[in-house]
Amino acid sequence: GFGARHLQCIIYFFGLTIAYANRTTVSLALVAMEEEDN
């Protein structure tokens, strides 16, 4: 069946994906801001 372990894996996977996306977006935004200043 579809147990709690599957749900934990899905939540963990989404958490990693969101964290990685946030990190990438922040670094890209910082680079864009630096380019605008110069």
HELIX and SHEET records of a PDB file:
HELIX    1   1 ALA A    4  ASP A   37  1                                  34    
END                                                                             
